[in-house]
Amino acid sequence: MAINCLSVNVKGIREKMKRRAIFEWCKDQNSDIIFLQETHVTAEVRKDFDTDWGGKGFHSYGASNSKGVSVYFGNKCSVKILEVIGENEGSGRKLLINCQIGETYLTLVNIYAPNIITERNTFLMILTRWIDDNRQSALGIIHESEVIAGGDYNAVINHTMDKKGGDARKRKTHLEP
């Protein structure tokens, strides 16, 4: 079964017109799973986000002017949510959803990594363990899940392919193997 995913850093969508425009663009992409980063979503505006999307979203709250990750599902995607981890942890940097689409068990991970190198490296090292620990909690030992990770790693793997605009000088922002 093919699953079409979309991952976008939206650089803040608290403003209603921008949020609606981004949501319409996302829907036009015909994706099954939509990972959004830097949403600036908080508990106070969560309902507004979900209303504008036209369905329930899953969020790790950031501040009103930073962070926040969200996951939405396309209208044609029939998903059974088994467990959501990270919605109330307060960092606005990671969200994990154990779910089932058709006969396939999935662990969806949306991340927004710190942009400071030392913080990012620590975050990514801890993230791997966090995913491993939490992908089995709802699925138990009966089912293995495939992991789909979306997000903004605040790092460049290939400057030619992965970077557009910004400072022309190459800073050390690549991911270490």
C-alpha positions as CSV (number, residue, x, y, z in Angstrom):
1,M,0.0,0.0,0.0
2,A,1.4,3.4,-1.0
3,I,1.2,6.2,1.5
4,N,1.8,9.8,0.4
5,C,3.4,12.0,3.1
6,L,4.0,15.7,3.2
7,S,6.3,17.5,5.6
8,V,6.4,21.3,5.8
9,N,7.8,23.9,8.1
10,V,5.0,26.5,8.0
11,K,6.9,29.2,10.0
12,G,3.9,30.0,12.2
13,I,0.2,29.6,11.2
14,R,-1.6,31.3,14.1
15,E,-2.9,34.0,11.8
16,K,-6.1,32.7,10.3
17,M,-5.7,33.7,6.7
18,K,-2.2,32.2,6.5
19,R,-3.4,29.0,8.3
20,R,-6.3,28.5,5.9
21,A,-4.1,29.1,2.8
22,I,-1.5,26.6,4.1
23,F,-4.2,24.1,4.9
24,E,-5.7,24.4,1.4
25,W,-2.3,24.0,-0.2
26,C,-1.7,20.9,1.9
27,K,-5.0,19.4,0.9
28,D,-4.3,20.2,-2.8
29,Q,-1.2,17.9,-2.5
30,N,-3.5,14.9,-2.0
31,S,-1.3,13.6,0.9
32,D,-2.4,10.9,3.3
33,I,-0.3,12.1,6.2
34,I,0.7,15.8,6.7
35,F,3.5,16.7,9.1
36,L,3.7,20.4,10.0
37,Q,6.5,22.0,12.0
38,E,6.8,25.4,13.6
39,T,3.0,25.8,13.8
40,H,3.0,27.9,17.0
41,V,0.0,25.9,18.1
42,T,-1.0,26.2,21.8
43,A,-3.8,24.6,23.7
44,E,-5.8,27.9,23.4
45,V,-5.9,27.8,19.6
46,R,-5.9,24.0,19.0
47,K,-9.6,24.0,18.3
48,D,-9.2,26.8,15.7
49,F,-6.5,24.8,13.9
50,D,-8.7,21.7,13.8
51,T,-11.8,23.6,12.7
52,D,-9.9,25.2,9.8
53,W,-8.4,21.9,8.8
54,G,-11.9,20.3,8.9
55,G,-11.0,17.4,11.2
56,K,-9.0,16.4,14.2
57,G,-5.3,17.1,14.3
58,F,-2.6,15.9,16.7
59,H,-0.3,18.5,18.2
60,S,2.7,19.0,20.4
61,Y,2.3,22.5,21.7
62,G,4.9,25.1,21.4
63,A,4.7,28.8,22.3
64,S,2.5,31.4,20.6
65,N,5.5,32.5,18.6
66,S,7.7,29.4,18.4
67,K,7.9,25.6,18.0
68,G,4.9,23.4,17.7
69,V,4.4,20.3,15.6
70,S,1.1,18.9,14.2
71,V,0.0,15.9,12.2
72,Y,-3.1,15.8,10.1
73,F,-4.6,13.1,7.9
74,G,-6.0,13.6,4.4
75,N,-9.7,13.1,3.8
76,K,-9.2,9.8,2.0
77,C,-6.9,8.3,4.6
78,S,-8.7,5.8,6.9
79,V,-6.6,5.7,10.0
80,K,-7.1,4.0,13.3
81,I,-5.3,5.9,16.1
82,L,-3.8,3.5,18.7
83,E,-1.8,5.9,20.8
84,V,-0.5,9.5,20.7
85,I,2.6,10.4,22.6
86,G,4.0,13.9,23.1
87,E,0.9,15.9,22.9
88,N,1.1,17.2,26.5
89,E,4.9,17.0,27.0
90,G,5.3,20.7,26.4
91,S,8.4,20.9,24.2
92,G,6.6,21.5,20.9
93,R,9.4,19.5,19.3
94,K,8.2,15.9,18.9
95,L,5.1,13.9,18.4
96,L,4.6,10.2,18.0
97,I,1.5,8.5,16.8
98,N,1.1,4.7,16.7
99,C,-1.7,3.9,14.3
100,Q,-3.0,1.5,11.7
101,I,-3.8,2.3,8.1
102,G,-5.4,-0.7,6.4
103,E,-3.5,-3.8,7.6
104,T,-0.3,-1.8,8.1
105,Y,0.8,-0.7,11.6
106,L,2.7,2.6,11.6
107,T,4.6,4.8,14.0
108,L,4.5,8.3,12.8
109,V,7.0,10.8,14.2
110,N,7.0,14.5,13.6
111,I,10.0,16.5,14.9
112,Y,11.2,20.1,15.0
113,A,14.8,19.9,16.0
114,P,16.6,22.7,17.8
115,N,18.8,24.9,15.5
116,I,21.7,25.2,17.9
117,I,24.1,22.4,17.0
118,T,24.9,21.1,20.4
119,E,21.2,21.1,21.4
120,R,20.2,19.5,18.1
121,N,22.8,16.7,18.5
122,T,21.6,15.9,22.0
123,F,18.0,16.0,20.9
124,L,18.6,13.7,18.0
125,M,20.5,11.2,20.1
126,I,17.7,11.1,22.7
127,L,15.0,11.0,19.9
128,T,16.1,7.6,18.6
129,R,15.7,6.0,22.0
130,W,12.4,7.8,22.6
131,I,11.0,6.5,19.3
132,D,12.1,2.9,20.1
133,D,10.7,3.1,23.6
134,N,7.3,4.4,22.4
135,R,6.6,2.7,19.2
136,Q,6.0,-0.6,20.9
137,S,3.9,0.7,23.8
138,A,0.5,0.5,22.1
139,L,1.4,-2.2,19.6
140,G,2.8,-4.6,22.1
141,I,4.9,-7.5,20.9
142,I,2.2,-8.8,18.5
143,H,2.8,-6.2,15.8
144,E,5.9,-4.5,14.5
145,S,5.4,-1.1,13.0
146,E,7.0,0.7,10.2
147,V,8.3,4.2,11.1
148,I,7.6,7.2,9.0
149,A,9.4,10.3,10.2
150,G,8.7,13.8,9.0
151,G,10.0,17.0,10.3
152,D,12.5,19.9,10.3
153,Y,15.8,18.6,11.4
154,N,17.3,22.1,11.2
155,A,20.3,20.5,9.4
156,V,21.4,20.2,5.8
157,I,22.5,16.9,4.4
158,N,23.3,18.1,0.9
159,H,23.7,21.9,0.4
160,T,23.0,21.8,-3.3
161,M,19.8,19.7,-3.0
162,D,18.5,20.7,0.4
163,K,19.1,24.4,0.8
164,K,17.7,27.4,-0.9
165,G,18.4,31.0,0.0
166,G,19.8,32.2,3.3
167,D,23.5,32.6,4.1
168,A,25.6,31.5,1.2
169,R,28.4,30.5,3.5
170,K,28.3,26.9,4.4
171,R,27.9,26.5,8.1
172,K,28.3,23.3,9.9
173,T,24.7,22.3,9.9
174,H,24.9,18.9,8.4
175,L,23.8,15.7,10.1
176,E,26.7,13.5,11.3
177,P,26.4,9.8,10.4
